[in-house]
Amino acid sequence: MMARVVKYPKQITLRLTEAQYKWVRSQARKRKVNESDIIRELIDRVMAEG
């Protein structure tokens, strides 16, 4: 059986201001998820809007 190549999820580097990072981190702690989950949720919301 051959290994399957997984293309997603992709990993990227983001540059946030200190205020942006503190906000993302605080949201993640409140919801007990990681920072990536918060960023993906924000992107999903914008994509859904059009």
mmCIF entry with sequence, helices, sheets and N, C-alpha, C, O atoms, coordinates in Angstrom:
data_MODEL
# 
_entry.id   MODEL 
# 
_entity.id                         1 
_entity.type                       polymer 
_entity.pdbx_number_of_molecules   1 
# 
_entity_poly.entity_id                      1 
_entity_poly.type                           'polypeptide(L)' 
_entity_poly.nstd_linkage                   no 
_entity_poly.nstd_monomer                   no 
_entity_poly.pdbx_seq_one_letter_code       MMARVVKYPKQITLRLTEAQYKWVRSQARKRKVNESDIIRELIDRVMAEG 
_entity_poly.pdbx_seq_one_letter_code_can   MMARVVKYPKQITLRLTEAQYKWVRSQARKRKVNESDIIRELIDRVMAEG 
_entity_poly.pdbx_strand_id                 A 
# 
loop_
_entity_poly_seq.entity_id 
_entity_poly_seq.num 
_entity_poly_seq.mon_id 
_entity_poly_seq.hetero 
1 1  MET n 
1 2  MET n 
1 3  ALA n 
1 4  ARG n 
1 5  VAL n 
1 6  VAL n 
1 7  LYS n 
1 8  TYR n 
1 9  PRO n 
1 10 LYS n 
1 11 GLN n 
1 12 ILE n 
1 13 THR n 
1 14 LEU n 
1 15 ARG n 
1 16 LEU n 
1 17 THR n 
1 18 GLU n 
1 19 ALA n 
1 20 GLN n 
1 21 TYR n 
1 22 LYS n 
1 23 TRP n 
1 24 VAL n 
1 25 ARG n 
1 26 SER n 
1 27 GLN n 
1 28 ALA n 
1 29 ARG n 
1 30 LYS n 
1 31 ARG n 
1 32 LYS n 
1 33 VAL n 
1 34 ASN n 
1 35 GLU n 
1 36 SER n 
1 37 ASP n 
1 38 ILE n 
1 39 ILE n 
1 40 ARG n 
1 41 GLU n 
1 42 LEU n 
1 43 ILE n 
1 44 ASP n 
1 45 ARG n 
1 46 VAL n 
1 47 MET n 
1 48 ALA n 
1 49 GLU n 
1 50 GLY n 
# 
_struct_asym.id          A 
_struct_asym.entity_id   1 
# 
loop_
_struct_conf.conf_type_id 
_struct_conf.id 
_struct_conf.pdbx_PDB_helix_id 
_struct_conf.beg_label_comp_id 
_struct_conf.beg_label_asym_id 
_struct_conf.beg_label_seq_id 
_struct_conf.pdbx_beg_PDB_ins_code 
_struct_conf.end_label_comp_id 
_struct_conf.end_label_asym_id 
_struct_conf.end_label_seq_id 
_struct_conf.pdbx_end_PDB_ins_code 
_struct_conf.beg_auth_comp_id 
_struct_conf.beg_auth_asym_id 
_struct_conf.beg_auth_seq_id 
_struct_conf.end_auth_comp_id 
_struct_conf.end_auth_asym_id 
_struct_conf.end_auth_seq_id 
_struct_conf.pdbx_PDB_helix_class 
_struct_conf.details 
_struct_conf.pdbx_PDB_helix_length 
HELX_P HELX_P1 AA1 GLU A 18 ? ARG A 31 ? GLU A 18 ARG A 31 1 ? 14 
HELX_P HELX_P2 AA2 GLU A 35 ? GLU A 49 ? GLU A 35 GLU A 49 1 ? 15 
# 
_struct_conf_type.id          HELX_P 
_struct_conf_type.criteria    ? 
_struct_conf_type.reference   ? 
# 
loop_
_atom_site.group_PDB 
_atom_site.id 
_atom_site.type_symbol 
_atom_site.label_atom_id 
_atom_site.label_alt_id 
_atom_site.label_comp_id 
_atom_site.label_asym_id 
_atom_site.label_entity_id 
_atom_site.label_seq_id 
_atom_site.pdbx_PDB_ins_code 
_atom_site.Cartn_x 
_atom_site.Cartn_y 
_atom_site.Cartn_z 
_atom_site.occupancy 
_atom_site.B_iso_or_equiv 
_atom_site.pdbx_formal_charge 
_atom_site.auth_seq_id 
_atom_site.auth_comp_id 
_atom_site.auth_asym_id 
_atom_site.auth_atom_id 
_atom_site.pdbx_PDB_model_num 
ATOM 1   N N  . MET A 1 1  ? 0.845   -1.181 0.000  1.00 0.00 ? 1  MET A N  1 
ATOM 2   C CA . MET A 1 1  ? 0.000   0.000  0.000  1.00 0.00 ? 1  MET A CA 1 
ATOM 3   C C  . MET A 1 1  ? 0.893   1.248  0.000  1.00 0.00 ? 1  MET A C  1 
ATOM 4   O O  . MET A 1 1  ? 1.779   1.381  0.844  1.00 0.00 ? 1  MET A O  1 
ATOM 5   N N  . MET A 1 2  ? 0.657   2.145  -0.936 1.00 0.00 ? 2  MET A N  1 
ATOM 6   C CA . MET A 1 2  ? 1.480   3.355  -1.045 1.00 0.00 ? 2  MET A CA 1 
ATOM 7   C C  . MET A 1 2  ? 0.946   4.449  -0.126 1.00 0.00 ? 2  MET A C  1 
ATOM 8   O O  . MET A 1 2  ? -0.253  4.555  0.132  1.00 0.00 ? 2  MET A O  1 
ATOM 9   N N  . ALA A 1 3  ? 1.887   5.255  0.354  1.00 0.00 ? 3  ALA A N  1 
ATOM 10  C CA . ALA A 1 3  ? 1.487   6.392  1.193  1.00 0.00 ? 3  ALA A CA 1 
ATOM 11  C C  . ALA A 1 3  ? 0.780   7.430  0.334  1.00 0.00 ? 3  ALA A C  1 
ATOM 12  O O  . ALA A 1 3  ? 1.174   7.692  -0.803 1.00 0.00 ? 3  ALA A O  1 
ATOM 13  N N  . ARG A 1 4  ? -0.255  8.004  0.890  1.00 0.00 ? 4  ARG A N  1 
ATOM 14  C CA . ARG A 1 4  ? -1.012  9.029  0.176  1.00 0.00 ? 4  ARG A CA 1 
ATOM 15  C C  . ARG A 1 4  ? -0.402  10.398 0.458  1.00 0.00 ? 4  ARG A C  1 
ATOM 16  O O  . ARG A 1 4  ? -0.085  10.706 1.607  1.00 0.00 ? 4  ARG A O  1 
ATOM 17  N N  . VAL A 1 5  ? -0.236  11.209 -0.558 1.00 0.00 ? 5  VAL A N  1 
ATOM 18  C CA . VAL A 1 5  ? 0.295   12.554 -0.380 1.00 0.00 ? 5  VAL A CA 1 
ATOM 19  C C  . VAL A 1 5  ? -0.843  13.473 0.043  1.00 0.00 ? 5  VAL A C  1 
ATOM 20  O O  . VAL A 1 5  ? -1.861  13.567 -0.642 1.00 0.00 ? 5  VAL A O  1 
ATOM 21  N N  . VAL A 1 6  ? -0.669  14.139 1.158  1.00 0.00 ? 6  VAL A N  1 
ATOM 22  C CA . VAL A 1 6  ? -1.689  15.045 1.671  1.00 0.00 ? 6  VAL A CA 1 
ATOM 23  C C  . VAL A 1 6  ? -1.290  16.464 1.328  1.00 0.00 ? 6  VAL A C  1 
ATOM 24  O O  . VAL A 1 6  ? -0.231  16.936 1.742  1.00 0.00 ? 6  VAL A O  1 
ATOM 25  N N  . LYS A 1 7  ? -2.138  17.149 0.566  1.00 0.00 ? 7  LYS A N  1 
ATOM 26  C CA . LYS A 1 7  ? -1.826  18.505 0.144  1.00 0.00 ? 7  LYS A CA 1 
ATOM 27  C C  . LYS A 1 7  ? -2.343  19.556 1.109  1.00 0.00 ? 7  LYS A C  1 
ATOM 28  O O  . LYS A 1 7  ? -1.809  20.663 1.170  1.00 0.00 ? 7  LYS A O  1 
ATOM 29  N N  . TYR A 1 8  ? -3.378  19.217 1.861  1.00 0.00 ? 8  TYR A N  1 
ATOM 30  C CA . TYR A 1 8  ? -3.976  20.180 2.776  1.00 0.00 ? 8  TYR A CA 1 
ATOM 31  C C  . TYR A 1 8  ? -4.161  19.533 4.121  1.00 0.00 ? 8  TYR A C  1 
ATOM 32  O O  . TYR A 1 8  ? -4.384  18.323 4.150  1.00 0.00 ? 8  TYR A O  1 
ATOM 33  N N  . PRO A 1 9  ? -4.092  20.217 5.228  1.00 0.00 ? 9  PRO A N  1 
ATOM 34  C CA . PRO A 1 9  ? -3.995  21.667 5.331  1.00 0.00 ? 9  PRO A CA 1 
ATOM 35  C C  . PRO A 1 9  ? -2.577  22.157 5.040  1.00 0.00 ? 9  PRO A C  1 
ATOM 36  O O  . PRO A 1 9  ? -1.585  21.501 5.356  1.00 0.00 ? 9  PRO A O  1 
ATOM 37  N N  . LYS A 1 10 ? -2.531  23.308 4.439  1.00 0.00 ? 10 LYS A N  1 
ATOM 38  C CA . LYS A 1 10 ? -1.251  23.962 4.162  1.00 0.00 ? 10 LYS A CA 1 
ATOM 39  C C  . LYS A 1 10 ? -0.831  24.766 5.371  1.00 0.00 ? 10 LYS A C  1 
ATOM 40  O O  . LYS A 1 10 ? -1.655  25.158 6.198  1.00 0.00 ? 10 LYS A O  1 
ATOM 41  N N  . GLN A 1 11 ? 0.442   25.000 5.459  1.00 0.00 ? 11 GLN A N  1 
ATOM 42  C CA . GLN A 1 11 ? 0.979   25.784 6.559  1.00 0.00 ? 11 GLN A CA 1 
ATOM 43  C C  . GLN A 1 11 ? 1.538   27.081 5.998  1.00 0.00 ? 11 GLN A C  1 
ATOM 44  O O  . GLN A 1 11 ? 2.266   27.072 5.005  1.00 0.00 ? 11 GLN A O  1 
ATOM 45  N N  . ILE A 1 12 ? 1.197   28.203 6.637  1.00 0.00 ? 12 ILE A N  1 
ATOM 46  C CA . ILE A 1 12 ? 1.703   29.499 6.198  1.00 0.00 ? 12 ILE A CA 1 
ATOM 47  C C  . ILE A 1 12 ? 2.238   30.266 7.404  1.00 0.00 ? 12 ILE A C  1 
ATOM 48  O O  . ILE A 1 12 ? 1.992   29.902 8.554  1.00 0.00 ? 12 ILE A O  1 
ATOM 49  N N  . THR A 1 13 ? 2.962   31.316 7.118  1.00 0.00 ? 13 THR A N  1 
ATOM 50  C CA . THR A 1 13 ? 3.447   32.210 8.160  1.00 0.00 ? 13 THR A CA 1 
ATOM 51  C C  . THR A 1 13 ? 2.711   33.528 8.033  1.00 0.00 ? 13 THR A C  1 
ATOM 52  O O  . THR A 1 13 ? 2.619   34.090 6.941  1.00 0.00 ? 13 THR A O  1 
ATOM 53  N N  . LEU A 1 14 ? 2.191   34.022 9.136  1.00 0.00 ? 14 LEU A N  1 
ATOM 54  C CA . LEU A 1 14 ? 1.493   35.311 9.151  1.00 0.00 ? 14 LEU A CA 1 
ATOM 55  C C  . LEU A 1 14 ? 2.292   36.296 9.989  1.00 0.00 ? 14 LEU A C  1 
ATOM 56  O O  . LEU A 1 14 ? 2.891   35.931 11.000 1.00 0.00 ? 14 LEU A O  1 
ATOM 57  N N  . ARG A 1 15 ? 2.290   37.527 9.560  1.00 0.00 ? 15 ARG A N  1 
ATOM 58  C CA . ARG A 1 15 ? 2.907   38.576 10.357 1.00 0.00 ? 15 ARG A CA 1 
ATOM 59  C C  . ARG A 1 15 ? 1.787   39.443 10.910 1.00 0.00 ? 15 ARG A C  1 
ATOM 60  O O  . ARG A 1 15 ? 1.083   40.119 10.160 1.00 0.00 ? 15 ARG A O  1 
ATOM 61  N N  . LEU A 1 16 ? 1.630   39.418 12.215 1.00 0.00 ? 16 LEU A N  1 
ATOM 62  C CA . LEU A 1 16 ? 0.586   40.176 12.881 1.00 0.00 ? 16 LEU A CA 1 
ATOM 63  C C  . LEU A 1 16 ? 1.218   41.274 13.723 1.00 0.00 ? 16 LEU A C  1 
ATOM 64  O O  . LEU A 1 16 ? 2.351   41.152 14.190 1.00 0.00 ? 16 LEU A O  1 
ATOM 65  N N  . THR A 1 17 ? 0.458   42.346 13.905 1.00 0.00 ? 17 THR A N  1 
ATOM 66  C CA . THR A 1 17 ? 0.916   43.358 14.849 1.00 0.00 ? 17 THR A CA 1 
ATOM 67  C C  . THR A 1 17 ? 0.779   42.769 16.252 1.00 0.00 ? 17 THR A C  1 
ATOM 68  O O  . THR A 1 17 ? 0.129   41.742 16.445 1.00 0.00 ? 17 THR A O  1 
ATOM 69  N N  . GLU A 1 18 ? 1.387   43.418 17.207 1.00 0.00 ? 18 GLU A N  1 
ATOM 70  C CA . GLU A 1 18 ? 1.297   42.936 18.579 1.00 0.00 ? 18 GLU A CA 1 
ATOM 71  C C  . GLU A 1 18 ? -0.152  42.903 19.046 1.00 0.00 ? 18 GLU A C  1 
ATOM 72  O O  . GLU A 1 18 ? -0.580  41.947 19.693 1.00 0.00 ? 18 GLU A O  1 
ATOM 73  N N  . ALA A 1 19 ? -0.904  43.946 18.717 1.00 0.00 ? 19 ALA A N  1 
ATOM 74  C CA . ALA A 1 19 ? -2.308  44.011 19.121 1.00 0.00 ? 19 ALA A CA 1 
ATOM 75  C C  . ALA A 1 19 ? -3.121  42.891 18.466 1.00 0.00 ? 19 ALA A C  1 
ATOM 76  O O  . ALA A 1 19 ? -3.961  42.272 19.119 1.00 0.00 ? 19 ALA A O  1 
ATOM 77  N N  . GLN A 1 20 ? -2.875  42.630 17.187 1.00 0.00 ? 20 GLN A N  1 
ATOM 78  C CA . GLN A 1 20 ? -3.589  41.557 16.492 1.00 0.00 ? 20 GLN A CA 1 
ATOM 79  C C  . GLN A 1 20 ? -3.293  40.205 17.131 1.00 0.00 ? 20 GLN A C  1 
ATOM 80  O O  . GLN A 1 20 ? -4.202  39.408 17.362 1.00 0.00 ? 20 GLN A O  1 
ATOM 81  N N  . TYR A 1 21 ? -2.016  39.952 17.414 1.00 0.00 ? 21 TYR A N  1 
ATOM 82  C CA . TYR A 1 21 ? -1.644  38.673 18.001 1.00 0.00 ? 21 TYR A CA 1 
ATOM 83  C C  . TYR A 1 21 ? -2.253  38.502 19.393 1.00 0.00 ? 21 TYR A C  1 
ATOM 84  O O  . TYR A 1 21 ? -2.735  37.422 19.734 1.00 0.00 ? 21 TYR A O  1 
ATOM 85  N N  . LYS A 1 22 ? -2.229  39.555 20.185 1.00 0.00 ? 22 LYS A N  1 
ATOM 86  C CA . LYS A 1 22 ? -2.818  39.472 21.524 1.00 0.00 ? 22 LYS A CA 1 
ATOM 87  C C  . LYS A 1 22 ? -4.309  39.173 21.444 1.00 0.00 ? 22 LYS A C  1 
ATOM 88  O O  . LYS A 1 22 ? -4.838  38.409 22.251 1.00 0.00 ? 22 LYS A O  1 
ATOM 89  N N  . TRP A 1 23 ? -4.992  39.781 20.461 1.00 0.00 ? 23 TRP A N  1 
ATOM 90  C CA . TRP A 1 23 ? -6.423  39.536 20.300 1.00 0.00 ? 23 TRP A CA 1 
ATOM 91  C C  . TRP A 1 23 ? -6.674  38.082 19.890 1.00 0.00 ? 23 TRP A C  1 
ATOM 92  O O  . TRP A 1 23 ? -7.529  37.411 20.470 1.00 0.00 ? 23 TRP A O  1 
ATOM 93  N N  . VAL A 1 24 ? -5.931  37.597 18.893 1.00 0.00 ? 24 VAL A N  1 
ATOM 94  C CA . VAL A 1 24 ? -6.093  36.212 18.435 1.00 0.00 ? 24 VAL A CA 1 
ATOM 95  C C  . VAL A 1 24 ? -5.813  35.249 19.583 1.00 0.00 ? 24 VAL A C  1 
ATOM 96  O O  . VAL A 1 24 ? -6.564  34.298 19.797 1.00 0.00 ? 24 VAL A O  1 
ATOM 97  N N  . ARG A 1 25 ? -4.746  35.493 20.310 1.00 0.00 ? 25 ARG A N  1 
ATOM 98  C CA . ARG A 1 25 ? -4.380  34.623 21.427 1.00 0.00 ? 25 ARG A CA 1 
ATOM 99  C C  . ARG A 1 25 ? -5.456  34.627 22.519 1.00 0.00 ? 25 ARG A C  1 
ATOM 100 O O  . ARG A 1 25 ? -5.784  33.578 23.073 1.00 0.00 ? 25 ARG A O  1 
ATOM 101 N N  . SER A 1 26 ? -6.006  35.817 22.827 1.00 0.00 ? 26 SER A N  1 
ATOM 102 C CA . SER A 1 26 ? -7.040  35.885 23.865 1.00 0.00 ? 26 SER A CA 1 
ATOM 103 C C  . SER A 1 26 ? -8.313  35.169 23.423 1.00 0.00 ? 26 SER A C  1 
ATOM 104 O O  . SER A 1 26 ? -8.959  34.500 24.229 1.00 0.00 ? 26 SER A O  1 
ATOM 105 N N  . GLN A 1 27 ? -8.678  35.308 22.139 1.00 0.00 ? 27 GLN A N  1 
ATOM 106 C CA . GLN A 1 27 ? -9.854  34.594 21.628 1.00 0.00 ? 27 GLN A CA 1 
ATOM 107 C C  . GLN A 1 27 ? -9.652  33.088 21.699 1.00 0.00 ? 27 GLN A C  1 
ATOM 108 O O  . GLN A 1 27 ? -10.567 32.350 22.066 1.00 0.00 ? 27 GLN A O  1 
ATOM 109 N N  . ALA A 1 28 ? -8.458  32.635 21.350 1.00 0.00 ? 28 ALA A N  1 
ATOM 110 C CA . ALA A 1 28 ? -8.152  31.206 21.389 1.00 0.00 ? 28 ALA A CA 1 
ATOM 111 C C  . ALA A 1 28 ? -8.246  30.672 22.814 1.00 0.00 ? 28 ALA A C  1 
ATOM 112 O O  . ALA A 1 28 ? -8.777  29.584 23.038 1.00 0.00 ? 28 ALA A O  1 
ATOM 113 N N  . ARG A 1 29 ? -7.739  31.424 23.763 1.00 0.00 ? 29 ARG A N  1 
ATOM 114 C CA . ARG A 1 29 ? -7.801  30.986 25.164 1.00 0.00 ? 29 ARG A CA 1 
ATOM 115 C C  . ARG A 1 29 ? -9.240  30.944 25.664 1.00 0.00 ? 29 ARG A C  1 
ATOM 116 O O  . ARG A 1 29 ? -9.630  30.006 26.359 1.00 0.00 ? 29 ARG A O  1 
ATOM 117 N N  . LYS A 1 30 ? -10.029 31.958 25.314 1.00 0.00 ? 30 LYS A N  1 
ATOM 118 C CA . LYS A 1 30 ? -11.424 31.992 25.748 1.00 0.00 ? 30 LYS A CA 1 
ATOM 119 C C  . LYS A 1 30 ? -12.201 30.788 25.239 1.00 0.00 ? 30 LYS A C  1 
ATOM 120 O O  . LYS A 1 30 ? -13.002 30.194 25.961 1.00 0.00 ? 30 LYS A O  1 
ATOM 121 N N  . ARG A 1 31 ? -11.949 30.437 23.977 1.00 0.00 ? 31 ARG A N  1 
ATOM 122 C CA . ARG A 1 31 ? -12.697 29.341 23.344 1.00 0.00 ? 31 ARG A CA 1 
ATOM 123 C C  . ARG A 1 31 ? -12.035 27.978 23.516 1.00 0.00 ? 31 ARG A C  1 
ATOM 124 O O  . ARG A 1 31 ? -12.576 26.952 23.106 1.00 0.00 ? 31 ARG A O  1 
ATOM 125 N N  . LYS A 1 32 ? -10.850 27.990 24.134 1.00 0.00 ? 32 LYS A N  1 
ATOM 126 C CA . LYS A 1 32 ? -10.077 26.756 24.362 1.00 0.00 ? 32 LYS A CA 1 
ATOM 127 C C  . LYS A 1 32 ? -9.752  26.039 23.057 1.00 0.00 ? 32 LYS A C  1 
ATOM 128 O O  . LYS A 1 32 ? -9.918  24.825 22.935 1.00 0.00 ? 32 LYS A O  1 
ATOM 129 N N  . VAL A 1 33 ? -9.283  26.822 22.084 1.00 0.00 ? 33 VAL A N  1 
ATOM 130 C CA . VAL A 1 33 ? -8.811  26.285 20.804 1.00 0.00 ? 33 VAL A CA 1 
ATOM 131 C C  . VAL A 1 33 ? -7.442  26.916 20.530 1.00 0.00 ? 33 VAL A C  1 
ATOM 132 O O  . VAL A 1 33 ? -6.962  27.727 21.322 1.00 0.00 ? 33 VAL A O  1 
ATOM 133 N N  . ASN A 1 34 ? -6.818  26.547 19.416 1.00 0.00 ? 34 ASN A N  1 
ATOM 134 C CA . ASN A 1 34 ? -5.537  27.179 19.121 1.00 0.00 ? 34 ASN A CA 1 
ATOM 135 C C  . ASN A 1 34 ? -5.723  28.385 18.202 1.00 0.00 ? 34 ASN A C  1 
ATOM 136 O O  . ASN A 1 34 ? -6.802  28.609 17.655 1.00 0.00 ? 34 ASN A O  1 
ATOM 137 N N  . GLU A 1 35 ? -4.657  29.148 18.047 1.00 0.00 ? 35 GLU A N  1 
ATOM 138 C CA . GLU A 1 35 ? -4.725  30.379 17.259 1.00 0.00 ? 35 GLU A CA 1 
ATOM 139 C C  . GLU A 1 35 ? -5.121  30.112 15.807 1.00 0.00 ? 35 GLU A C  1 
ATOM 140 O O  . GLU A 1 35 ? -5.827  30.914 15.196 1.00 0.00 ? 35 GLU A O  1 
ATOM 141 N N  . SER A 1 36 ? -4.669  28.997 15.265 1.00 0.00 ? 36 SER A N  1 
ATOM 142 C CA . SER A 1 36 ? -5.005  28.654 13.879 1.00 0.00 ? 36 SER A CA 1 
ATOM 143 C C  . SER A 1 36 ? -6.507  28.514 13.677 1.00 0.00 ? 36 SER A C  1 
ATOM 144 O O  . SER A 1 36 ? -7.038  28.910 12.640 1.00 0.00 ? 36 SER A O  1 
ATOM 145 N N  . ASP A 1 37 ? -7.186  27.954 14.663 1.00 0.00 ? 37 ASP A N  1 
ATOM 146 C CA . ASP A 1 37 ? -8.638  27.799 14.568 1.00 0.00 ? 37 ASP A CA 1 
ATOM 147 C C  . ASP A 1 37 ? -9.329  29.153 14.468 1.00 0.00 ? 37 ASP A C  1 
ATOM 148 O O  . ASP A 1 37 ? -10.287 29.307 13.711 1.00 0.00 ? 37 ASP A O  1 
ATOM 149 N N  . ILE A 1 38 ? -8.851  30.131 15.226 1.00 0.00 ? 38 ILE A N  1 
ATOM 150 C CA . ILE A 1 38 ? -9.435  31.471 15.194 1.00 0.00 ? 38 ILE A CA 1 
ATOM 151 C C  . ILE A 1 38 ? -9.219  32.100 13.818 1.00 0.00 ? 38 ILE A C  1 
ATOM 152 O O  . ILE A 1 38 ? -10.143 32.682 13.250 1.00 0.00 ? 38 ILE A O  1 
ATOM 153 N N  . ILE A 1 39 ? -8.022  31.988 13.290 1.00 0.00 ? 39 ILE A N  1 
ATOM 154 C CA . ILE A 1 39 ? -7.713  32.585 11.986 1.00 0.00 ? 39 ILE A CA 1 
ATOM 155 C C  . ILE A 1 39 ? -8.512  31.916 10.881 1.00 0.00 ? 39 ILE A C  1 
ATOM 156 O O  . ILE A 1 39 ? -9.031  32.598 9.997  1.00 0.00 ? 39 ILE A O  1 
ATOM 157 N N  . ARG A 1 40 ? -8.621  30.576 10.915 1.00 0.00 ? 40 ARG A N  1 
ATOM 158 C CA . ARG A 1 40 ? -9.426  29.874 9.901  1.00 0.00 ? 40 ARG A CA 1 
ATOM 159 C C  . ARG A 1 40 ? -10.884 30.300 9.975  1.00 0.00 ? 40 ARG A C  1 
ATOM 160 O O  . ARG A 1 40 ? -11.533 30.470 8.943  1.00 0.00 ? 40 ARG A O  1 
ATOM 161 N N  . GLU A 1 41 ? -11.409 30.475 11.195 1.00 0.00 ? 41 GLU A N  1 
ATOM 162 C CA . GLU A 1 41 ? -12.794 30.902 11.354 1.00 0.00 ? 41 GLU A CA 1 
ATOM 163 C C  . GLU A 1 41 ? -13.016 32.285 10.739 1.00 0.00 ? 41 GLU A C  1 
ATOM 164 O O  . GLU A 1 41 ? -14.025 32.519 10.074 1.00 0.00 ? 41 GLU A O  1 
ATOM 165 N N  . LEU A 1 42 ? -12.075 33.193 10.963 1.00 0.00 ? 42 LEU A N  1 
ATOM 166 C CA . LEU A 1 42 ? -12.192 34.533 10.376 1.00 0.00 ? 42 LEU A CA 1 
ATOM 167 C C  . LEU A 1 42 ? -12.189 34.475 8.845  1.00 0.00 ? 42 LEU A C  1 
ATOM 168 O O  . LEU A 1 42 ? -12.979 35.150 8.185  1.00 0.00 ? 42 LEU A O  1 
ATOM 169 N N  . ILE A 1 43 ? -11.294 33.662 8.298  1.00 0.00 ? 43 ILE A N  1 
ATOM 170 C CA . ILE A 1 43 ? -11.210 33.524 6.837  1.00 0.00 ? 43 ILE A CA 1 
ATOM 171 C C  . ILE A 1 43 ? -12.499 32.909 6.289  1.00 0.00 ? 43 ILE A C  1 
ATOM 172 O O  . ILE A 1 43 ? -13.017 33.358 5.266  1.00 0.00 ? 43 ILE A O  1 
ATOM 173 N N  . ASP A 1 44 ? -13.012 31.886 6.965  1.00 0.00 ? 44 ASP A N  1 
ATOM 174 C CA . ASP A 1 44 ? -14.258 31.241 6.537  1.00 0.00 ? 44 ASP A CA 1 
ATOM 175 C C  . ASP A 1 44 ? -15.420 32.232 6.521  1.00 0.00 ? 44 ASP A C  1 
ATOM 176 O O  . ASP A 1 44 ? -16.238 32.215 5.601  1.00 0.00 ? 44 ASP A O  1 
ATOM 177 N N  . ARG A 1 45 ? -15.495 33.094 7.536  1.00 0.00 ? 45 ARG A N  1 
ATOM 178 C CA . ARG A 1 45 ? -16.565 34.101 7.587  1.00 0.00 ? 45 ARG A CA 1 
ATOM 179 C C  . ARG A 1 45 ? -16.484 35.061 6.395  1.00 0.00 ? 45 ARG A C  1 
ATOM 180 O O  . ARG A 1 45 ? -17.499 35.364 5.769  1.00 0.00 ? 45 ARG A O  1 
ATOM 181 N N  . VAL A 1 46 ? -15.293 35.529 6.091  1.00 0.00 ? 46 VAL A N  1 
ATOM 182 C CA . VAL A 1 46 ? -15.125 36.466 4.969  1.00 0.00 ? 46 VAL A CA 1 
ATOM 183 C C  . VAL A 1 46 ? -15.452 35.770 3.652  1.00 0.00 ? 46 VAL A C  1 
ATOM 184 O O  . VAL A 1 46 ? -16.092 36.361 2.783  1.00 0.00 ? 46 VAL A O  1 
ATOM 185 N N  . MET A 1 47 ? -15.015 34.514 3.498  1.00 0.00 ? 47 MET A N  1 
ATOM 186 C CA . MET A 1 47 ? -15.311 33.778 2.273  1.00 0.00 ? 47 MET A CA 1 
ATOM 187 C C  . MET A 1 47 ? -16.812 33.581 2.093  1.00 0.00 ? 47 MET A C  1 
ATOM 188 O O  . MET A 1 47 ? -17.313 33.657 0.971  1.00 0.00 ? 47 MET A O  1 
ATOM 189 N N  . ALA A 1 48 ? -17.526 33.334 3.166  1.00 0.00 ? 48 ALA A N  1 
ATOM 190 C CA . ALA A 1 48 ? -18.975 33.111 3.110  1.00 0.00 ? 48 ALA A CA 1 
ATOM 191 C C  . ALA A 1 48 ? -19.719 34.377 2.713  1.00 0.00 ? 48 ALA A C  1 
ATOM 192 O O  . ALA A 1 48 ? -20.787 34.308 2.106  1.00 0.00 ? 48 ALA A O  1 
ATOM 193 N N  . GLU A 1 49 ? -19.160 35.528 3.054  1.00 0.00 ? 49 GLU A N  1 
ATOM 194 C CA . GLU A 1 49 ? -19.792 36.799 2.706  1.00 0.00 ? 49 GLU A CA 1 
ATOM 195 C C  . GLU A 1 49 ? -19.707 37.091 1.207  1.00 0.00 ? 49 GLU A C  1 
ATOM 196 O O  . GLU A 1 49 ? -20.497 37.868 0.671  1.00 0.00 ? 49 GLU A O  1 
ATOM 197 N N  . GLY A 1 50 ? -18.754 36.469 0.548  1.00 0.00 ? 50 GLY A N  1 
ATOM 198 C CA . GLY A 1 50 ? -18.708 36.683 -0.885 1.00 0.00 ? 50 GLY A CA 1 
ATOM 199 C C  . GLY A 1 50 ? -17.393 37.058 -1.365 1.00 0.00 ? 50 GLY A C  1 
ATOM 200 O O  . GLY A 1 50 ? -17.211 37.271 -2.564 1.00 0.00 ? 50 GLY A O  1 
# 
